[in-house]
């Protein structure tokens, strides 16, 4: 696990002025055309993890490249970026995940290895 890069991504998500939407809605501020989720922010931070742009100029992240960049398994990648889960093992409602939730979860992952999100309804 590359803890430094994961922490860098968490900080970037918090500091980034672009819209954060974990459900993957494309953001077009500044013409970036990336997904507004954590991994979309990673594609903005690190161009080497991007997939080629589609015919509309939008791009997203290459799953395996991001996992390799962060030194994590594909299972960890999917749990953090693709299909986030709550503590109880149910799938998150991605629309309720804020950038603060995403950054906190990435930092907790560095500290504990846990990839799940806290249930915001339970908090």
DRENPAPA-376787 format. One record per residue: residue number from 1; residue in three letters; x, y, z of N, C-alpha, C in turn. Coordinates in nm, 3 decimals, m for minus. Atoms other than C-alpha are relative to their C-alpha. Last residue first. Layout:
// DRENPAPA-376787
  resi  resn     n_xx     n_yy     n_zz    ca_xx    ca_yy    ca_zz     c_xx     c_yy     c_zz
   NUM   ALA        X        Y        Z        X        Y        Z        X        Y        Z
...
// end
This chain:
// DRENPAPA-376787
  resi  resn     n_xx     n_yy     n_zz    ca_xx    ca_yy    ca_zz     c_xx     c_yy     c_zz
   123   UNK   m0.083   m0.097   m0.075   m2.418    0.868    1.246   m0.082    0.108    0.065
   122   UNK   m0.021    0.047   m0.136   m2.644    0.576    1.150    0.075    0.102    0.085
   121   UNK    0.130    0.001   m0.066   m2.776    0.750    0.839    0.014   m0.040    0.145
   120   UNK    0.032   m0.136   m0.047   m2.421    0.835    0.734   m0.135    0.008    0.069
   119   UNK    0.135   m0.028    0.044   m2.335    0.461    0.727   m0.038    0.139    0.051
   118   UNK    0.096   m0.003   m0.109   m1.959    0.450    0.769   m0.136    0.034   m0.058
   117   UNK    0.044   m0.133   m0.037   m1.771    0.355    0.455   m0.091   m0.010    0.120
   116   UNK    0.143   m0.034    0.001   m1.589    0.027    0.414   m0.023    0.144    0.043
   115   UNK    0.040   m0.067    0.123   m1.226   m0.025    0.312   m0.146    0.046   m0.001
   114   UNK    0.144    0.015    0.021   m1.066   m0.111    0.643   m0.043    0.082   m0.121
   113   UNK    0.024    0.097    0.106   m0.685   m0.142    0.621   m0.147   m0.023   m0.028
   112   UNK    0.056    0.127   m0.050   m0.652    0.028    0.959   m0.013   m0.110   m0.105
   111   UNK   m0.027    0.030   m0.141   m0.445    0.348    0.926   m0.041   m0.142    0.042
   110   UNK   m0.146   m0.005   m0.023   m0.425    0.381    0.547    0.032   m0.046    0.142
   109   UNK   m0.057    0.114    0.069   m0.788    0.269    0.513    0.151   m0.006    0.020
   108   UNK    0.020    0.115   m0.088   m0.888    0.524    0.776    0.058   m0.126   m0.062
   107   UNK   m0.096   m0.012   m0.111   m0.732    0.796    0.562   m0.014   m0.116    0.099
   106   UNK   m0.134    0.026    0.053   m0.920    0.678    0.252    0.104    0.008    0.112
   105   UNK   m0.009    0.144    0.025   m1.246    0.659    0.452    0.137   m0.036   m0.056
   104   UNK   m0.012    0.068   m0.129   m1.197    1.010    0.591    0.017   m0.150   m0.020
   103   UNK   m0.136   m0.026   m0.051   m1.131    1.149    0.241    0.022   m0.073    0.133
   102   UNK   m0.097    0.069    0.085   m1.444    0.983    0.101    0.142    0.018    0.053
   101   UNK    0.012    0.145   m0.023   m1.667    1.091    0.389    0.108   m0.076   m0.077
   100   UNK   m0.055    0.022   m0.134   m1.537    1.450    0.363   m0.006   m0.148    0.036
    99   UNK   m0.145    0.004    0.014   m1.599    1.443   m0.013    0.068   m0.019    0.135
    98   UNK   m0.058   m0.132    0.023   m1.956    1.350    0.064    0.151   m0.013   m0.021
    97   UNK   m0.140   m0.006   m0.039   m2.117    1.009    0.024    0.056    0.138   m0.037
    96   UNK   m0.014   m0.064   m0.131   m2.496    1.050    0.014    0.145    0.009    0.046
    95   UNK    0.035   m0.142    0.004   m2.534    0.991   m0.362    0.021    0.070    0.134
    94   UNK   m0.114   m0.083    0.033   m2.344    0.664   m0.336   m0.031    0.148    0.001
    93   UNK    0.072   m0.088    0.090   m2.615    0.482   m0.148    0.100    0.109   m0.036
    92   UNK    0.030   m0.140   m0.030   m2.371    0.240   m0.001   m0.095    0.059   m0.103
    91   UNK   m0.055   m0.097    0.093   m2.391   m0.135   m0.057   m0.044    0.142    0.036
    90   UNK    0.095   m0.038    0.105   m2.461   m0.347    0.248    0.063    0.108   m0.087
    89   UNK   m0.015    0.079    0.121   m2.172   m0.505    0.437   m0.101    0.029   m0.109
    88   UNK    0.074    0.126   m0.014   m2.262   m0.381    0.786    0.002   m0.087   m0.126
    87   UNK   m0.058    0.088   m0.102   m1.988   m0.118    0.787   m0.069   m0.135    0.007
    86   UNK    0.012   m0.047   m0.137   m2.124    0.031    0.465    0.065   m0.101    0.095
    85   UNK    0.089    0.071   m0.091   m1.995   m0.072    0.125   m0.003    0.070    0.136
    84   UNK   m0.023   m0.019   m0.144   m1.844    0.119   m0.164   m0.106   m0.068    0.085
    83   UNK    0.122    0.044   m0.068   m1.884   m0.035   m0.509    0.020    0.013    0.150
    82   UNK    0.098    0.046    0.098   m1.631    0.130   m0.741   m0.133   m0.038    0.064
    81   UNK    0.031   m0.090    0.110   m1.383    0.343   m0.554   m0.118   m0.041   m0.087
    80   UNK   m0.021   m0.142   m0.027   m1.299    0.206   m0.210   m0.060    0.090   m0.108
    79   UNK    0.071   m0.037   m0.123   m1.446   m0.145   m0.234    0.014    0.148    0.032
    78   UNK    0.144    0.003    0.024   m1.341   m0.184   m0.596   m0.079    0.042    0.122
    77   UNK    0.038   m0.107    0.094   m0.987   m0.070   m0.528   m0.151    0.004   m0.016
    76   UNK   m0.003   m0.124   m0.077   m0.958   m0.299   m0.225   m0.042    0.119   m0.087
    75   UNK    0.112    0.008   m0.094   m1.068   m0.595   m0.438   m0.006    0.128    0.084
    74   UNK    0.121   m0.037    0.074   m0.831   m0.484   m0.715   m0.124   m0.010    0.089
    73   UNK    0.055    0.107    0.082   m0.546   m0.496   m0.465   m0.121    0.051   m0.078
    72   UNK    0.109    0.075   m0.062   m0.368   m0.185   m0.344   m0.048   m0.109   m0.094
    71   UNK   m0.055    0.120   m0.063   m0.034   m0.021   m0.421   m0.104   m0.081    0.074
    70   UNK    0.021   m0.006   m0.144   m0.190    0.320   m0.483    0.054   m0.122    0.074
    69   UNK   m0.055   m0.128   m0.049   m0.050    0.356   m0.835   m0.009    0.008    0.152
    68   UNK   m0.146    0.011   m0.002   m0.119   m0.013   m0.901    0.065    0.126    0.055
    67   UNK   m0.035    0.097   m0.105   m0.484    0.020   m0.799    0.152   m0.013    0.010
    66   UNK    0.018   m0.067   m0.129   m0.514    0.335   m1.012    0.037   m0.093    0.115
    65   UNK   m0.107   m0.099   m0.016   m0.362    0.162   m1.314   m0.012    0.074    0.133
    64   UNK   m0.124    0.069   m0.036   m0.592   m0.140   m1.268    0.116    0.099    0.021
    63   UNK    0.009    0.065   m0.130   m0.907    0.073   m1.262    0.133   m0.063    0.043
    62   UNK   m0.025    0.140    0.034   m0.821    0.301   m1.554    0.015   m0.074    0.133
    61   UNK   m0.123    0.064   m0.044   m0.976    0.631   m1.453    0.008   m0.142   m0.051
    60   UNK    0.018    0.056   m0.134   m1.225    0.846   m1.636    0.129   m0.069    0.037
    59   UNK   m0.086    0.112   m0.036   m1.220    1.066   m1.942   m0.035   m0.048    0.139
    58   UNK    0.006    0.037   m0.140   m1.457    1.299   m2.120    0.092   m0.119    0.026
    57   UNK   m0.110   m0.060   m0.074   m1.358    1.454   m2.453   m0.001   m0.030    0.148
    56   UNK    0.044   m0.130   m0.051   m1.693    1.384   m2.618    0.108    0.071    0.079
    55   UNK    0.020   m0.091    0.113   m1.558    1.100   m2.836   m0.048    0.139    0.042
    54   UNK    0.099    0.049    0.096   m1.422    0.930   m2.525   m0.020    0.104   m0.110
    53   UNK    0.126   m0.072    0.008   m1.100    1.033   m2.355   m0.094   m0.064   m0.101
    52   UNK    0.012   m0.096    0.110   m0.832    0.772   m2.302   m0.138    0.065   m0.001
    51   UNK    0.030    0.072    0.124   m0.835    0.611   m1.959   m0.006    0.105   m0.110
    50   UNK    0.118   m0.026    0.082   m0.665    0.810   m1.690   m0.015   m0.103   m0.110
    49   UNK    0.100    0.103   m0.030   m0.419    0.672   m1.435   m0.128    0.019   m0.080
    48   UNK   m0.044    0.133    0.044   m0.117    0.858   m1.580   m0.098   m0.112    0.038
    47   UNK    0.040    0.030    0.138   m0.302    1.191   m1.551    0.040   m0.140   m0.047
    46   UNK   m0.106    0.079    0.064   m0.257    1.182   m1.171   m0.043   m0.037   m0.143
    45   UNK   m0.127   m0.018   m0.072   m0.457    1.449   m0.986    0.115   m0.067   m0.073
    44   UNK   m0.037   m0.140    0.015   m0.743    1.463   m1.238    0.136    0.028    0.063
    43   UNK   m0.036   m0.017    0.142   m0.759    1.086   m1.266    0.038    0.144   m0.029
    42   UNK   m0.134    0.059    0.017   m0.750    1.065   m0.884    0.046    0.018   m0.145
    41   UNK   m0.095   m0.099   m0.052   m1.045    1.307   m0.874    0.143   m0.052   m0.013
    40   UNK   m0.004   m0.106    0.100   m1.234    1.066   m1.098    0.094    0.112    0.043
    39   UNK   m0.091    0.045    0.105   m1.136    0.791   m0.856    0.007    0.100   m0.114
    38   UNK   m0.138    0.006   m0.051   m1.292    0.977   m0.565    0.098   m0.039   m0.110
    37   UNK   m0.022    0.088   m0.115   m1.609    1.060   m0.760    0.147    0.002    0.044
    36   UNK   m0.015   m0.079   m0.121   m1.686    1.359   m0.985    0.026   m0.082    0.124
    35   UNK    0.104    0.036   m0.096   m1.622    1.169   m1.309    0.027    0.077    0.130
    34   UNK   m0.021    0.122   m0.076   m1.391    1.360   m1.538   m0.122   m0.032    0.085
    33   UNK    0.072    0.115    0.054   m1.473    1.607   m1.815    0.022   m0.129    0.074
    32   UNK   m0.080    0.120   m0.026   m1.201    1.857   m1.716   m0.067   m0.126   m0.051
    31   UNK   m0.007    0.088    0.116   m1.358    2.155   m1.890    0.074   m0.130    0.022
    30   UNK   m0.135   m0.009    0.058   m1.275    2.396   m1.606    0.018   m0.096   m0.117
    29   UNK   m0.068   m0.122   m0.034   m1.598    2.286   m1.437    0.142   m0.006   m0.055
    28   UNK   m0.058   m0.067    0.114   m1.738    1.998   m1.634    0.059    0.136    0.034
    27   UNK   m0.010   m0.141   m0.033   m1.820    1.741   m1.374    0.067    0.070   m0.117
    26   UNK   m0.112   m0.074    0.057   m1.939    1.401   m1.482   m0.006    0.145    0.045
    25   UNK    0.044   m0.104    0.091   m2.172    1.228   m1.242    0.121    0.075   m0.053
    24   UNK   m0.071    0.001    0.127   m1.993    0.932   m1.093   m0.049    0.102   m0.101
    23   UNK    0.075    0.082    0.095   m2.229    0.850   m0.805    0.057    0.008   m0.141
    22   UNK   m0.050    0.137    0.003   m1.959    0.978   m0.572   m0.075   m0.086   m0.101
    21   UNK    0.121    0.081    0.003   m2.038    1.339   m0.657    0.043   m0.144   m0.017
    20   UNK   m0.022    0.139   m0.040   m1.768    1.592   m0.572   m0.135   m0.069    0.001
    19   UNK    0.113    0.069   m0.062   m1.790    1.917   m0.767    0.039   m0.143    0.036
    18   UNK    0.097    0.061    0.090   m1.456    2.074   m0.847   m0.110   m0.069    0.080
    17   UNK    0.118   m0.088    0.013   m1.285    2.304   m0.596   m0.105   m0.057   m0.095
    16   UNK    0.040   m0.024    0.139   m1.034    2.039   m0.491   m0.129    0.081   m0.004
    15   UNK   m0.040   m0.134    0.044   m0.906    2.076   m0.134   m0.051    0.037   m0.138
    14   UNK    0.051   m0.105   m0.090   m1.090    1.782    0.024    0.027    0.140   m0.053
    13   UNK    0.147    0.003    0.004   m1.038    1.549   m0.272   m0.058    0.111    0.086
    12   UNK    0.043   m0.061    0.126   m0.674    1.656   m0.298   m0.152    0.004   m0.009
    11   UNK   m0.018   m0.145   m0.013   m0.614    1.580    0.071   m0.048    0.072   m0.126
    10   UNK    0.099   m0.047   m0.099   m0.758    1.229    0.035    0.007    0.152    0.014
     9   UNK    0.131    0.001    0.064   m0.555    1.174   m0.284   m0.107    0.051    0.095
     8   UNK   m0.001   m0.110    0.098   m0.232    1.278   m0.112   m0.136    0.010   m0.070
     7   UNK    0.019   m0.124   m0.077   m0.313    1.047    0.180   m0.004    0.122   m0.092
     6   UNK    0.140    0.005   m0.046   m0.353    0.759   m0.064   m0.032    0.124    0.082
     5   UNK    0.088   m0.035    0.112   m0.029    0.859   m0.236   m0.147   m0.002    0.041
     4   UNK   m0.021   m0.140    0.035    0.166    0.865    0.090   m0.095    0.043   m0.113
     3   UNK    0.073   m0.086   m0.093    0.017    0.536    0.209    0.012    0.147   m0.036
     2   UNK   m0.074   m0.125    0.003    0.134    0.342   m0.094   m0.075    0.104    0.082
     1   UNK    0.085   m0.118    0.000    0.000    0.000    0.000    0.090    0.124    0.000
// end
